[in-house]
Amino acid sequence: MIRTQIQLNEDLVKELKKIANLCDISIAELIRQCIRQHLKMIFVTNKEEQWKRASLLLGKFTTPDDDISERHDDYLKGAFK
């Protein structure tokens, strides 16, 4: 492992200590886990995972206009004017 120094404010350190104690791990391990999880959320490289995430959005949003699938270009032009 490579040693790295970071500066954290007191409130954040208190929260990290509390969570690390509850999980029975070191603060360093907790920070590594948090970074690993955050990177997974940000950088989705697997196409299957990308499709899975995108498909979760299907049907989540509605519009009062029934013709949005046919006139989406017109609506986009209006939105960017």
N, C-alpha and C positions, 0 to 999 in steps of 0.2 A: 504494500500500500504506500501511497504517497501522502506525506504529512502536509496538511493545508491549514492555514490560519484564517479564521473569519471573525468578524466583530458582530456581536449581537447585543441588542438592548436588554436591560434587566428584566422587563416583562416577558420577553421571549424566552430568556434563559429559565425563568421560573416555570413557564408553561412546559418547556422541554424537560426540565427536571421532574415535574409532576408526572408527565406521560411516561418518561423513561422508567421511573420508579414503579408505576402501575404495570408496565409491560416487562419489568425485571430485565431491562437492557441498559446499556450505557447511552449517554447522550450522543456520543459519536455514532453509535449504531443506529439510533433513532434518526439522526440527521441523514445518514446514508440511505436508510429505508425511505425517508421522505423524498429525498432527491431522486432515488430510483423510481418511485411511484410517479413523481411529477414528470420525469422524462418520458415515462410510458404514456402518460396522458397527452403530452405535447407532440411527441414524435411517433405517429402511427405509421409504420413502414409496411405492414402486412396488408395486402389488398383485401384479403378476406375480412380482416378486422375493420378496415375502412368501410367496406360495404355493410358490415354488421352495424357499425355506428350510424351510418347514413340511413339505413333502413329503420332504425329506431325513431327517426324523425318523421317518417311517412305518416300522414294523417294527423299530425300534432297541431297543425295550424290551419285556420280557416280564413276564408275571405268572403265578403258579402257579394263579390262579383262572381257569377257562375261561369263566365267566359275566360277566366284567367289562364287556363291552359292553352287557349287559342290565341289570346291577345297579350301574352306575357311580354313580348317585345314592346308593345305600345305602353304598357304599364311601366316598364323599366325606363323608357325614354322620358316619360312624365316624371318619374321619381328623380331622375338625374338632371332635370332642368332647373 
